[in-house]
């Protein structure tokens, strides 16, 4: 991972390189929701376009785009 951004991810049992970051945004929950903060990235990969988010230092797959 370079500069806190994924350069590859493990998906469906294999390593998938990230070709580009197409978009990114940050969402913050309201104070009564526990001050949640998520950084989202839309990644272009050979497997397709994937949307991931990071919270508490861990990346999670959010959705797969067509």
Buried (B, 14 or more C-beta within 10 A) or exposed (E): EEEEBBEEBEBEEEEBEBEEEEEEEEEEEEEEEEEEEBBBBBBBBEBEBBBBBBEEEEBEEBEEEE
